[in-house]
Amino acid sequence: MKERTHAPEKPSLALARIPPPTPSQQRLEKLRADANNYARMSESATDPANRERFRHLAEQLAIEVLELEQIVKSPNTHAAS
């Protein structure tokens, strides 16, 4: 009887489990998307007043995103009572 040889098994790669986004992360993504949408609307607006309005909204949302990212990434600081 002929002995059957098996090819060595490849090590299995464990799939990295990515945790679901937190509500804070979801909100940041929504704000980023809104800022991008307003920037695109600004670029395509034909009325100068609307162009400026959308540009301003895009900038304000982008600033808000940056500020919120800093807050989320910073360690929790509690004021002493």
Order of alpha helices (4+ residues) and beta strands (2+ residues): alpha-alpha
